[in-house]
Amino acid sequence: MNVIKPTCNQIYNEELNLKDSKIDETWRHGNRRTEIYFRKQDQTYWRVKYRVSTDADGETHGLIQGTANITQVEPFEKVIISYREIP
């Protein structure tokens, strides 16, 4: 099956469903965003990485074709074991 990568316009126009979003604020000119989207049409998941910079006019959206990194991903189950005190 030949899967076609979504465009930034499709993501921006909400043609895909946002499943997860993380913001890394360590970049001094703004932040880096990593988002996971689900495309119902072909049941695929996509990771989108891009920067959002801040300037004198406020926030400049960084989801731009050619600069955003869009990669197909798949979900997996992760088991986490934690410990608590016994009362």
KAGI-V673700 format. One line per field, one symbol per residue. ss: DSSP state (H for helix, E for strand, - for the rest). A space follows every 10 residues. Layout:
ss = ???
This chain:
ss = -------HHH HH----EEEE EEEE-----E EEEEEEEEE- ---EEEEEEE EEEEE--EEE --------EE EEE------- -------
